[in-house]
Amino acid sequence: MYQPGPSLTFANARAALAAGLKAIEAGETAFDLSAVTEVDSTAVAALLAWQRAARARGAVLSVVNAPANLTSLAQLYGVARLLPA
């Protein structure tokens, strides 16, 4: 199970996105966000990109332990239903 670091923000967006895409390319389909404590809109964008990448490979991305602040942002932007559960 892939676990991103504690921050999914603009400051580390490029590296976080690349690491998640690399995990998906390696066959990972489960992401555990329990360590993530700091998010901004970049986190929502990364999750959507990871989901697209998984789907392109014919896989379903599963996300567990999403922090409440990330869920709130997704609801605010109206994309909560689009994010993997």
HTML snippet that shows the backbone in 3Dmol.js (N, CA, C, O; Angstrom):
<script src="https://3Dmol.org/build/3Dmol-min.js"></script>
<div id="view" style="width:600px;height:400px;position:relative"></div>
<script>
const pdb = `
ATOM      1  N   MET A   1       0.855  -1.175   0.000  1.00  0.00           N
ATOM      2  CA  MET A   1       0.000   0.000   0.000  1.00  0.00           C
ATOM      3  C   MET A   1       0.897   1.233   0.000  1.00  0.00           C
ATOM      4  O   MET A   1       1.811   1.355   0.816  1.00  0.00           O
ATOM      5  N   TYR A   2       0.621   2.134  -0.922  1.00  0.00           N
ATOM      6  CA  TYR A   2       1.411   3.352  -1.028  1.00  0.00           C
ATOM      7  C   TYR A   2       0.959   4.363   0.022  1.00  0.00           C
ATOM      8  O   TYR A   2      -0.238   4.548   0.245  1.00  0.00           O
ATOM      9  N   GLN A   3       1.927   5.013   0.663  1.00  0.00           N
ATOM     10  CA  GLN A   3       1.640   6.041   1.661  1.00  0.00           C
ATOM     11  C   GLN A   3       2.418   7.309   1.327  1.00  0.00           C
ATOM     12  O   GLN A   3       3.640   7.345   1.470  1.00  0.00           O
ATOM     13  N   PRO A   4       1.713   8.348   0.881  1.00  0.00           N
ATOM     14  CA  PRO A   4       2.412   9.621   0.651  1.00  0.00           C
ATOM     15  C   PRO A   4       2.863  10.229   1.976  1.00  0.00           C
ATOM     16  O   PRO A   4       2.417   9.815   3.046  1.00  0.00           O
ATOM     17  N   GLY A   5       3.731  11.192   1.891  1.00  0.00           N
ATOM     18  CA  GLY A   5       4.228  11.862   3.088  1.00  0.00           C
ATOM     19  C   GLY A   5       3.166  12.697   3.765  1.00  0.00           C
ATOM     20  O   GLY A   5       2.008  12.674   3.350  1.00  0.00           O
ATOM     21  N   PRO A   6       3.532  13.429   4.792  1.00  0.00           N
ATOM     22  CA  PRO A   6       2.562  14.165   5.601  1.00  0.00           C
ATOM     23  C   PRO A   6       1.975  15.402   4.931  1.00  0.00           C
ATOM     24  O   PRO A   6       0.994  15.964   5.416  1.00  0.00           O
ATOM     25  N   SER A   7       2.568  15.826   3.823  1.00  0.00           N
ATOM     26  CA  SER A   7       2.104  17.047   3.181  1.00  0.00           C
ATOM     27  C   SER A   7       1.780  16.805   1.710  1.00  0.00           C
ATOM     28  O   SER A   7       2.593  16.259   0.964  1.00  0.00           O
ATOM     29  N   LEU A   8       0.582  17.218   1.307  1.00  0.00           N
ATOM     30  CA  LEU A   8       0.179  17.225  -0.102  1.00  0.00           C
ATOM     31  C   LEU A   8      -0.262  18.651  -0.403  1.00  0.00           C
ATOM     32  O   LEU A   8      -1.453  18.964  -0.412  1.00  0.00           O
ATOM     33  N   THR A   9       0.717  19.500  -0.647  1.00  0.00           N
ATOM     34  CA  THR A   9       0.453  20.919  -0.874  1.00  0.00           C
ATOM     35  C   THR A   9       1.212  21.398  -2.108  1.00  0.00           C
ATOM     36  O   THR A   9       1.990  20.657  -2.710  1.00  0.00           O
ATOM     37  N   PHE A  10       0.968  22.632  -2.459  1.00  0.00           N
ATOM     38  CA  PHE A  10       1.630  23.236  -3.612  1.00  0.00           C
ATOM     39  C   PHE A  10       3.148  23.132  -3.499  1.00  0.00           C
ATOM     40  O   PHE A  10       3.837  22.955  -4.504  1.00  0.00           O
ATOM     41  N   ALA A  11       3.665  23.239  -2.286  1.00  0.00           N
ATOM     42  CA  ALA A  11       5.117  23.223  -2.077  1.00  0.00           C
ATOM     43  C   ALA A  11       5.773  21.923  -2.539  1.00  0.00           C
ATOM     44  O   ALA A  11       6.933  21.931  -2.950  1.00  0.00           O
ATOM     45  N   ASN A  12       5.050  20.813  -2.476  1.00  0.00           N
ATOM     46  CA  ASN A  12       5.637  19.531  -2.879  1.00  0.00           C
ATOM     47  C   ASN A  12       4.776  18.799  -3.913  1.00  0.00           C
ATOM     48  O   ASN A  12       4.890  17.584  -4.072  1.00  0.00           O
ATOM     49  N   ALA A  13       3.932  19.530  -4.601  1.00  0.00           N
ATOM     50  CA  ALA A  13       2.969  18.926  -5.524  1.00  0.00           C
ATOM     51  C   ALA A  13       3.628  18.083  -6.604  1.00  0.00           C
ATOM     52  O   ALA A  13       3.219  16.947  -6.845  1.00  0.00           O
ATOM     53  N   ARG A  14       4.623  18.621  -7.239  1.00  0.00           N
ATOM     54  CA  ARG A  14       5.260  17.902  -8.355  1.00  0.00           C
ATOM     55  C   ARG A  14       5.849  16.574  -7.889  1.00  0.00           C
ATOM     56  O   ARG A  14       5.648  15.543  -8.532  1.00  0.00           O
ATOM     57  N   ALA A  15       6.574  16.598  -6.776  1.00  0.00           N
ATOM     58  CA  ALA A  15       7.198  15.373  -6.265  1.00  0.00           C
ATOM     59  C   ALA A  15       6.143  14.375  -5.775  1.00  0.00           C
ATOM     60  O   ALA A  15       6.263  13.175  -6.022  1.00  0.00           O
ATOM     61  N   ALA A  16       5.118  14.867  -5.084  1.00  0.00           N
ATOM     62  CA  ALA A  16       4.071  13.985  -4.578  1.00  0.00           C
ATOM     63  C   ALA A  16       3.307  13.332  -5.719  1.00  0.00           C
ATOM     64  O   ALA A  16       3.020  12.136  -5.675  1.00  0.00           O
ATOM     65  N   LEU A  17       2.980  14.106  -6.731  1.00  0.00           N
ATOM     66  CA  LEU A  17       2.270  13.569  -7.884  1.00  0.00           C
ATOM     67  C   LEU A  17       3.116  12.507  -8.566  1.00  0.00           C
ATOM     68  O   LEU A  17       2.617  11.426  -8.881  1.00  0.00           O
ATOM     69  N   ALA A  18       4.377  12.799  -8.795  1.00  0.00           N
ATOM     70  CA  ALA A  18       5.273  11.849  -9.463  1.00  0.00           C
ATOM     71  C   ALA A  18       5.423  10.555  -8.669  1.00  0.00           C
ATOM     72  O   ALA A  18       5.425   9.469  -9.248  1.00  0.00           O
ATOM     73  N   ALA A  19       5.547  10.662  -7.364  1.00  0.00           N
ATOM     74  CA  ALA A  19       5.703   9.471  -6.531  1.00  0.00           C
ATOM     75  C   ALA A  19       4.455   8.591  -6.595  1.00  0.00           C
ATOM     76  O   ALA A  19       4.552   7.367  -6.679  1.00  0.00           O
ATOM     77  N   GLY A  20       3.297   9.219  -6.554  1.00  0.00           N
ATOM     78  CA  GLY A  20       2.058   8.452  -6.655  1.00  0.00           C
ATOM     79  C   GLY A  20       1.901   7.794  -8.008  1.00  0.00           C
ATOM     80  O   GLY A  20       1.462   6.648  -8.099  1.00  0.00           O
ATOM     81  N   LEU A  21       2.259   8.516  -9.065  1.00  0.00           N
ATOM     82  CA  LEU A  21       2.182   7.938 -10.418  1.00  0.00           C
ATOM     83  C   LEU A  21       3.152   6.772 -10.572  1.00  0.00           C
ATOM     84  O   LEU A  21       2.840   5.779 -11.229  1.00  0.00           O
ATOM     85  N   LYS A  22       4.314   6.897  -9.971  1.00  0.00           N
ATOM     86  CA  LYS A  22       5.294   5.810 -10.015  1.00  0.00           C
ATOM     87  C   LYS A  22       4.748   4.580  -9.294  1.00  0.00           C
ATOM     88  O   LYS A  22       4.921   3.454  -9.762  1.00  0.00           O
ATOM     89  N   ALA A  23       4.096   4.792  -8.171  1.00  0.00           N
ATOM     90  CA  ALA A  23       3.502   3.671  -7.434  1.00  0.00           C
ATOM     91  C   ALA A  23       2.428   2.985  -8.282  1.00  0.00           C
ATOM     92  O   ALA A  23       2.346   1.757  -8.308  1.00  0.00           O
ATOM     93  N   ILE A  24       1.618   3.764  -8.962  1.00  0.00           N
ATOM     94  CA  ILE A  24       0.566   3.202  -9.815  1.00  0.00           C
ATOM     95  C   ILE A  24       1.192   2.426 -10.975  1.00  0.00           C
ATOM     96  O   ILE A  24       0.722   1.341 -11.319  1.00  0.00           O
ATOM     97  N   GLU A  25       2.233   2.969 -11.569  1.00  0.00           N
ATOM     98  CA  GLU A  25       2.926   2.281 -12.655  1.00  0.00           C
ATOM     99  C   GLU A  25       3.502   0.952 -12.187  1.00  0.00           C
ATOM    100  O   GLU A  25       3.608   0.007 -12.969  1.00  0.00           O
ATOM    101  N   ALA A  26       3.872   0.879 -10.914  1.00  0.00           N
ATOM    102  CA  ALA A  26       4.416  -0.354 -10.343  1.00  0.00           C
ATOM    103  C   ALA A  26       3.309  -1.339  -9.956  1.00  0.00           C
ATOM    104  O   ALA A  26       3.586  -2.440  -9.479  1.00  0.00           O
ATOM    105  N   GLY A  27       2.055  -0.933 -10.167  1.00  0.00           N
ATOM    106  CA  GLY A  27       0.942  -1.839  -9.894  1.00  0.00           C
ATOM    107  C   GLY A  27       0.192  -1.568  -8.609  1.00  0.00           C
ATOM    108  O   GLY A  27      -0.742  -2.297  -8.274  1.00  0.00           O
ATOM    109  N   GLU A  28       0.582  -0.536  -7.883  1.00  0.00           N
ATOM    110  CA  GLU A  28      -0.108  -0.223  -6.628  1.00  0.00           C
ATOM    111  C   GLU A  28      -1.472   0.384  -6.914  1.00  0.00           C
ATOM    112  O   GLU A  28      -1.604   1.271  -7.758  1.00  0.00           O
ATOM    113  N   THR A  29      -2.483  -0.099  -6.205  1.00  0.00           N
ATOM    114  CA  THR A  29      -3.830   0.444  -6.390  1.00  0.00           C
ATOM    115  C   THR A  29      -4.452   0.913  -5.086  1.00  0.00           C
ATOM    116  O   THR A  29      -5.576   1.415  -5.083  1.00  0.00           O
ATOM    117  N   ALA A  30      -3.742   0.758  -3.988  1.00  0.00           N
ATOM    118  CA  ALA A  30      -4.263   1.185  -2.685  1.00  0.00           C
ATOM    119  C   ALA A  30      -3.346   2.264  -2.114  1.00  0.00           C
ATOM    120  O   ALA A  30      -2.135   2.075  -1.999  1.00  0.00           O
ATOM    121  N   PHE A  31      -3.944   3.386  -1.763  1.00  0.00           N
ATOM    122  CA  PHE A  31      -3.211   4.507  -1.186  1.00  0.00           C
ATOM    123  C   PHE A  31      -3.738   4.753   0.223  1.00  0.00           C
ATOM    124  O   PHE A  31      -4.942   4.919   0.420  1.00  0.00           O
ATOM    125  N   ASP A  32      -2.845   4.776   1.191  1.00  0.00           N
ATOM    126  CA  ASP A  32      -3.196   5.042   2.584  1.00  0.00           C
ATOM    127  C   ASP A  32      -2.750   6.462   2.928  1.00  0.00           C
ATOM    128  O   ASP A  32      -1.557   6.766   2.925  1.00  0.00           O
ATOM    129  N   LEU A  33      -3.714   7.318   3.223  1.00  0.00           N
ATOM    130  CA  LEU A  33      -3.417   8.722   3.506  1.00  0.00           C
ATOM    131  C   LEU A  33      -3.371   9.031   4.998  1.00  0.00           C
ATOM    132  O   LEU A  33      -3.474  10.194   5.388  1.00  0.00           O
ATOM    133  N   SER A  34      -3.219   8.021   5.827  1.00  0.00           N
ATOM    134  CA  SER A  34      -3.245   8.234   7.271  1.00  0.00           C
ATOM    135  C   SER A  34      -2.142   9.160   7.766  1.00  0.00           C
ATOM    136  O   SER A  34      -2.312   9.813   8.795  1.00  0.00           O
ATOM    137  N   ALA A  35      -1.023   9.233   7.066  1.00  0.00           N
ATOM    138  CA  ALA A  35       0.079  10.103   7.494  1.00  0.00           C
ATOM    139  C   ALA A  35      -0.084  11.537   7.000  1.00  0.00           C
ATOM    140  O   ALA A  35       0.641  12.429   7.441  1.00  0.00           O
ATOM    141  N   VAL A  36      -1.020  11.765   6.098  1.00  0.00           N
ATOM    142  CA  VAL A  36      -1.196  13.097   5.514  1.00  0.00           C
ATOM    143  C   VAL A  36      -1.903  14.008   6.515  1.00  0.00           C
ATOM    144  O   VAL A  36      -3.014  13.720   6.961  1.00  0.00           O
ATOM    145  N   THR A  37      -1.246  15.099   6.855  1.00  0.00           N
ATOM    146  CA  THR A  37      -1.827  16.045   7.812  1.00  0.00           C
ATOM    147  C   THR A  37      -2.026  17.434   7.232  1.00  0.00           C
ATOM    148  O   THR A  37      -2.830  18.216   7.741  1.00  0.00           O
ATOM    149  N   GLU A  38      -1.293  17.745   6.164  1.00  0.00           N
ATOM    150  CA  GLU A  38      -1.367  19.083   5.573  1.00  0.00           C
ATOM    151  C   GLU A  38      -1.773  18.963   4.105  1.00  0.00           C
ATOM    152  O   GLU A  38      -1.094  18.309   3.313  1.00  0.00           O
ATOM    153  N   VAL A  39      -2.893  19.604   3.754  1.00  0.00           N
ATOM    154  CA  VAL A  39      -3.379  19.550   2.376  1.00  0.00           C
ATOM    155  C   VAL A  39      -3.816  20.935   1.908  1.00  0.00           C
ATOM    156  O   VAL A  39      -4.096  21.824   2.712  1.00  0.00           O
ATOM    157  N   ASP A  40      -3.865  21.091   0.605  1.00  0.00           N
ATOM    158  CA  ASP A  40      -4.506  22.237  -0.020  1.00  0.00           C
ATOM    159  C   ASP A  40      -5.150  21.710  -1.301  1.00  0.00           C
ATOM    160  O   ASP A  40      -5.270  20.497  -1.474  1.00  0.00           O
ATOM    161  N   SER A  41      -5.556  22.578  -2.176  1.00  0.00           N
ATOM    162  CA  SER A  41      -6.250  22.132  -3.382  1.00  0.00           C
ATOM    163  C   SER A  41      -5.387  21.209  -4.239  1.00  0.00           C
ATOM    164  O   SER A  41      -5.909  20.432  -5.039  1.00  0.00           O
ATOM    165  N   THR A  42      -4.088  21.295  -4.074  1.00  0.00           N
ATOM    166  CA  THR A  42      -3.180  20.413  -4.800  1.00  0.00           C
ATOM    167  C   THR A  42      -3.457  18.951  -4.472  1.00  0.00           C
ATOM    168  O   THR A  42      -3.344  18.094  -5.348  1.00  0.00           O
ATOM    169  N   ALA A  43      -3.811  18.656  -3.244  1.00  0.00           N
ATOM    170  CA  ALA A  43      -4.091  17.278  -2.845  1.00  0.00           C
ATOM    171  C   ALA A  43      -5.278  16.723  -3.620  1.00  0.00           C
ATOM    172  O   ALA A  43      -5.261  15.569  -4.049  1.00  0.00           O
ATOM    173  N   VAL A  44      -6.293  17.531  -3.797  1.00  0.00           N
ATOM    174  CA  VAL A  44      -7.470  17.104  -4.558  1.00  0.00           C
ATOM    175  C   VAL A  44      -7.062  16.828  -5.999  1.00  0.00           C
ATOM    176  O   VAL A  44      -7.452  15.811  -6.574  1.00  0.00           O
ATOM    177  N   ALA A  45      -6.283  17.725  -6.581  1.00  0.00           N
ATOM    178  CA  ALA A  45      -5.822  17.550  -7.956  1.00  0.00           C
ATOM    179  C   ALA A  45      -4.962  16.292  -8.092  1.00  0.00           C
ATOM    180  O   ALA A  45      -5.086  15.562  -9.076  1.00  0.00           O
ATOM    181  N   ALA A  46      -4.099  16.037  -7.120  1.00  0.00           N
ATOM    182  CA  ALA A  46      -3.253  14.841  -7.163  1.00  0.00           C
ATOM    183  C   ALA A  46      -4.102  13.579  -7.112  1.00  0.00           C
ATOM    184  O   ALA A  46      -3.861  12.637  -7.868  1.00  0.00           O
ATOM    185  N   LEU A  47      -5.086  13.552  -6.232  1.00  0.00           N
ATOM    186  CA  LEU A  47      -5.953  12.369  -6.154  1.00  0.00           C
ATOM    187  C   LEU A  47      -6.686  12.120  -7.460  1.00  0.00           C
ATOM    188  O   LEU A  47      -6.806  10.975  -7.896  1.00  0.00           O
ATOM    189  N   LEU A  48      -7.168  13.166  -8.077  1.00  0.00           N
ATOM    190  CA  LEU A  48      -7.846  13.014  -9.363  1.00  0.00           C
ATOM    191  C   LEU A  48      -6.877  12.510 -10.437  1.00  0.00           C
ATOM    192  O   LEU A  48      -7.242  11.661 -11.250  1.00  0.00           O
ATOM    193  N   ALA A  49      -5.663  13.022 -10.443  1.00  0.00           N
ATOM    194  CA  ALA A  49      -4.657  12.570 -11.414  1.00  0.00           C
ATOM    195  C   ALA A  49      -4.270  11.119 -11.169  1.00  0.00           C
ATOM    196  O   ALA A  49      -4.122  10.345 -12.114  1.00  0.00           O
ATOM    197  N   TRP A  50      -4.106  10.751  -9.905  1.00  0.00           N
ATOM    198  CA  TRP A  50      -3.783   9.358  -9.590  1.00  0.00           C
ATOM    199  C   TRP A  50      -4.912   8.430 -10.016  1.00  0.00           C
ATOM    200  O   TRP A  50      -4.675   7.338 -10.532  1.00  0.00           O
ATOM    201  N   GLN A  51      -6.131   8.875  -9.795  1.00  0.00           N
ATOM    202  CA  GLN A  51      -7.277   8.066 -10.193  1.00  0.00           C
ATOM    203  C   GLN A  51      -7.304   7.889 -11.715  1.00  0.00           C
ATOM    204  O   GLN A  51      -7.529   6.781 -12.202  1.00  0.00           O
ATOM    205  N   ARG A  52      -7.078   8.957 -12.463  1.00  0.00           N
ATOM    206  CA  ARG A  52      -7.036   8.860 -13.927  1.00  0.00           C
ATOM    207  C   ARG A  52      -5.943   7.899 -14.384  1.00  0.00           C
ATOM    208  O   ARG A  52      -6.156   7.095 -15.291  1.00  0.00           O
ATOM    209  N   ALA A  53      -4.778   7.983 -13.757  1.00  0.00           N
ATOM    210  CA  ALA A  53      -3.659   7.105 -14.120  1.00  0.00           C
ATOM    211  C   ALA A  53      -4.000   5.644 -13.844  1.00  0.00           C
ATOM    212  O   ALA A  53      -3.687   4.767 -14.649  1.00  0.00           O
ATOM    213  N   ALA A  54      -4.629   5.388 -12.725  1.00  0.00           N
ATOM    214  CA  ALA A  54      -5.019   4.007 -12.404  1.00  0.00           C
ATOM    215  C   ALA A  54      -6.040   3.501 -13.420  1.00  0.00           C
ATOM    216  O   ALA A  54      -5.921   2.380 -13.916  1.00  0.00           O
ATOM    217  N   ARG A  55      -7.023   4.308 -13.725  1.00  0.00           N
ATOM    218  CA  ARG A  55      -8.039   3.910 -14.706  1.00  0.00           C
ATOM    219  C   ARG A  55      -7.428   3.654 -16.072  1.00  0.00           C
ATOM    220  O   ARG A  55      -7.842   2.732 -16.774  1.00  0.00           O
ATOM    221  N   ALA A  56      -6.448   4.458 -16.454  1.00  0.00           N
ATOM    222  CA  ALA A  56      -5.779   4.278 -17.742  1.00  0.00           C
ATOM    223  C   ALA A  56      -5.076   2.923 -17.813  1.00  0.00           C
ATOM    224  O   ALA A  56      -4.882   2.368 -18.894  1.00  0.00           O
ATOM    225  N   ARG A  57      -4.701   2.405 -16.656  1.00  0.00           N
ATOM    226  CA  ARG A  57      -4.066   1.088 -16.579  1.00  0.00           C
ATOM    227  C   ARG A  57      -5.090  -0.020 -16.377  1.00  0.00           C
ATOM    228  O   ARG A  57      -4.730  -1.190 -16.246  1.00  0.00           O
ATOM    229  N   GLY A  58      -6.361   0.351 -16.353  1.00  0.00           N
ATOM    230  CA  GLY A  58      -7.415  -0.647 -16.152  1.00  0.00           C
ATOM    231  C   GLY A  58      -7.595  -1.053 -14.706  1.00  0.00           C
ATOM    232  O   GLY A  58      -8.141  -2.118 -14.420  1.00  0.00           O
ATOM    233  N   ALA A  59      -7.142  -0.215 -13.797  1.00  0.00           N
ATOM    234  CA  ALA A  59      -7.217  -0.512 -12.364  1.00  0.00           C
ATOM    235  C   ALA A  59      -8.160   0.467 -11.672  1.00  0.00           C
ATOM    236  O   ALA A  59      -8.513   1.515 -12.214  1.00  0.00           O
ATOM    237  N   VAL A  60      -8.548   0.096 -10.476  1.00  0.00           N
ATOM    238  CA  VAL A  60      -9.378   0.960  -9.640  1.00  0.00           C
ATOM    239  C   VAL A  60      -8.532   1.392  -8.449  1.00  0.00           C
ATOM    240  O   VAL A  60      -7.994   0.558  -7.720  1.00  0.00           O
ATOM    241  N   LEU A  61      -8.421   2.694  -8.262  1.00  0.00           N
ATOM    242  CA  LEU A  61      -7.654   3.231  -7.144  1.00  0.00           C
ATOM    243  C   LEU A  61      -8.510   3.227  -5.884  1.00  0.00           C
ATOM    244  O   LEU A  61      -9.662   3.661  -5.899  1.00  0.00           O
ATOM    245  N   SER A  62      -7.938   2.735  -4.808  1.00  0.00           N
ATOM    246  CA  SER A  62      -8.600   2.726  -3.509  1.00  0.00           C
ATOM    247  C   SER A  62      -7.827   3.644  -2.569  1.00  0.00           C
ATOM    248  O   SER A  62      -6.608   3.531  -2.443  1.00  0.00           O
ATOM    249  N   VAL A  63      -8.541   4.552  -1.911  1.00  0.00           N
ATOM    250  CA  VAL A  63      -7.915   5.467  -0.963  1.00  0.00           C
ATOM    251  C   VAL A  63      -8.535   5.231   0.406  1.00  0.00           C
ATOM    252  O   VAL A  63      -9.756   5.248   0.565  1.00  0.00           O
ATOM    253  N   VAL A  64      -7.675   5.013   1.387  1.00  0.00           N
ATOM    254  CA  VAL A  64      -8.155   4.809   2.759  1.00  0.00           C
ATOM    255  C   VAL A  64      -7.553   5.862   3.670  1.00  0.00           C
ATOM    256  O   VAL A  64      -6.495   6.425   3.389  1.00  0.00           O
ATOM    257  N   ASN A  65      -8.238   6.109   4.746  1.00  0.00           N
ATOM    258  CA  ASN A  65      -7.787   7.040   5.786  1.00  0.00           C
ATOM    259  C   ASN A  65      -7.557   8.455   5.268  1.00  0.00           C
ATOM    260  O   ASN A  65      -6.604   9.120   5.674  1.00  0.00           O
ATOM    261  N   ALA A  66      -8.416   8.908   4.385  1.00  0.00           N
ATOM    262  CA  ALA A  66      -8.307  10.283   3.902  1.00  0.00           C
ATOM    263  C   ALA A  66      -8.583  11.234   5.065  1.00  0.00           C
ATOM    264  O   ALA A  66      -9.556  11.051   5.796  1.00  0.00           O
ATOM    265  N   PRO A  67      -7.741  12.240   5.241  1.00  0.00           N
ATOM    266  CA  PRO A  67      -7.957  13.182   6.337  1.00  0.00           C
ATOM    267  C   PRO A  67      -9.218  14.015   6.104  1.00  0.00           C
ATOM    268  O   PRO A  67      -9.616  14.266   4.967  1.00  0.00           O
ATOM    269  N   ALA A  68      -9.825  14.430   7.190  1.00  0.00           N
ATOM    270  CA  ALA A  68     -11.066  15.201   7.115  1.00  0.00           C
ATOM    271  C   ALA A  68     -10.894  16.493   6.329  1.00  0.00           C
ATOM    272  O   ALA A  68     -11.807  16.907   5.615  1.00  0.00           O
ATOM    273  N   ASN A  69      -9.735  17.136   6.451  1.00  0.00           N
ATOM    274  CA  ASN A  69      -9.539  18.389   5.722  1.00  0.00           C
ATOM    275  C   ASN A  69      -9.499  18.159   4.211  1.00  0.00           C
ATOM    276  O   ASN A  69      -9.910  19.033   3.448  1.00  0.00           O
ATOM    277  N   LEU A  70      -9.019  17.018   3.772  1.00  0.00           N
ATOM    278  CA  LEU A  70      -9.026  16.699   2.350  1.00  0.00           C
ATOM    279  C   LEU A  70     -10.452  16.428   1.871  1.00  0.00           C
ATOM    280  O   LEU A  70     -10.854  16.894   0.805  1.00  0.00           O
ATOM    281  N   THR A  71     -11.198  15.687   2.650  1.00  0.00           N
ATOM    282  CA  THR A  71     -12.591  15.411   2.322  1.00  0.00           C
ATOM    283  C   THR A  71     -13.393  16.707   2.246  1.00  0.00           C
ATOM    284  O   THR A  71     -14.226  16.876   1.355  1.00  0.00           O
ATOM    285  N   SER A  72     -13.144  17.609   3.170  1.00  0.00           N
ATOM    286  CA  SER A  72     -13.831  18.905   3.169  1.00  0.00           C
ATOM    287  C   SER A  72     -13.514  19.716   1.916  1.00  0.00           C
ATOM    288  O   SER A  72     -14.404  20.330   1.329  1.00  0.00           O
ATOM    289  N   LEU A  73     -12.255  19.717   1.511  1.00  0.00           N
ATOM    290  CA  LEU A  73     -11.878  20.437   0.290  1.00  0.00           C
ATOM    291  C   LEU A  73     -12.574  19.833  -0.937  1.00  0.00           C
ATOM    292  O   LEU A  73     -13.071  20.561  -1.796  1.00  0.00           O
ATOM    293  N   ALA A  74     -12.602  18.521  -1.009  1.00  0.00           N
ATOM    294  CA  ALA A  74     -13.253  17.863  -2.146  1.00  0.00           C
ATOM    295  C   ALA A  74     -14.740  18.203  -2.190  1.00  0.00           C
ATOM    296  O   ALA A  74     -15.302  18.403  -3.267  1.00  0.00           O
ATOM    297  N   GLN A  75     -15.375  18.269  -1.021  1.00  0.00           N
ATOM    298  CA  GLN A  75     -16.792  18.650  -0.970  1.00  0.00           C
ATOM    299  C   GLN A  75     -16.967  20.109  -1.375  1.00  0.00           C
ATOM    300  O   GLN A  75     -17.894  20.444  -2.112  1.00  0.00           O
ATOM    301  N   LEU A  76     -16.089  20.963  -0.901  1.00  0.00           N
ATOM    302  CA  LEU A  76     -16.148  22.380  -1.234  1.00  0.00           C
ATOM    303  C   LEU A  76     -16.057  22.601  -2.747  1.00  0.00           C
ATOM    304  O   LEU A  76     -16.780  23.425  -3.306  1.00  0.00           O
ATOM    305  N   TYR A  77     -15.163  21.857  -3.399  1.00  0.00           N
ATOM    306  CA  TYR A  77     -14.965  22.001  -4.843  1.00  0.00           C
ATOM    307  C   TYR A  77     -15.980  21.213  -5.667  1.00  0.00           C
ATOM    308  O   TYR A  77     -15.985  21.294  -6.895  1.00  0.00           O
ATOM    309  N   GLY A  78     -16.841  20.451  -4.990  1.00  0.00           N
ATOM    310  CA  GLY A  78     -17.873  19.696  -5.697  1.00  0.00           C
ATOM    311  C   GLY A  78     -17.366  18.465  -6.421  1.00  0.00           C
ATOM    312  O   GLY A  78     -17.988  18.011  -7.381  1.00  0.00           O
ATOM    313  N   VAL A  79     -16.241  17.917  -5.970  1.00  0.00           N
ATOM    314  CA  VAL A  79     -15.685  16.751  -6.644  1.00  0.00           C
ATOM    315  C   VAL A  79     -15.580  15.524  -5.730  1.00  0.00           C
ATOM    316  O   VAL A  79     -14.941  14.538  -6.096  1.00  0.00           O
ATOM    317  N   ALA A  80     -16.187  15.575  -4.575  1.00  0.00           N
ATOM    318  CA  ALA A  80     -16.075  14.477  -3.614  1.00  0.00           C
ATOM    319  C   ALA A  80     -16.502  13.145  -4.232  1.00  0.00           C
ATOM    320  O   ALA A  80     -15.880  12.111  -3.987  1.00  0.00           O
ATOM    321  N   ARG A  81     -17.561  13.177  -5.030  1.00  0.00           N
ATOM    322  CA  ARG A  81     -18.054  11.929  -5.600  1.00  0.00           C
ATOM    323  C   ARG A  81     -17.118  11.372  -6.673  1.00  0.00           C
ATOM    324  O   ARG A  81     -17.212  10.198  -7.030  1.00  0.00           O
ATOM    325  N   LEU A  82     -16.218  12.210  -7.187  1.00  0.00           N
ATOM    326  CA  LEU A  82     -15.286  11.783  -8.202  1.00  0.00           C
ATOM    327  C   LEU A  82     -14.024  11.125  -7.624  1.00  0.00           C
ATOM    328  O   LEU A  82     -13.301  10.424  -8.331  1.00  0.00           O
ATOM    329  N   LEU A  83     -13.778  11.359  -6.352  1.00  0.00           N
ATOM    330  CA  LEU A  83     -12.566  10.835  -5.731  1.00  0.00           C
ATOM    331  C   LEU A  83     -12.750   9.384  -5.335  1.00  0.00           C
ATOM    332  O   LEU A  83     -13.851   8.957  -4.986  1.00  0.00           O
ATOM    333  N   PRO A  84     -11.651   8.621  -5.393  1.00  0.00           N
ATOM    334  CA  PRO A  84     -11.739   7.214  -4.997  1.00  0.00           C
ATOM    335  C   PRO A  84     -12.022   7.090  -3.503  1.00  0.00           C
ATOM    336  O   PRO A  84     -11.558   7.893  -2.693  1.00  0.00           O
ATOM    337  N   ALA A  85     -12.777   6.088  -3.171  1.00  0.00           N
ATOM    338  CA  ALA A  85     -13.120   5.854  -1.756  1.00  0.00           C
ATOM    339  C   ALA A  85     -12.280   4.729  -1.195  1.00  0.00           C
ATOM    340  O   ALA A  85     -12.419   4.381  -0.022  1.00  0.00           O
TER     341      ALA A  85
END
`;
const viewer = $3Dmol.createViewer("view");
viewer.addModel(pdb, "pdb");
viewer.setStyle({}, {cartoon: {color: "spectrum"}});
viewer.zoomTo();
viewer.render();
</script>
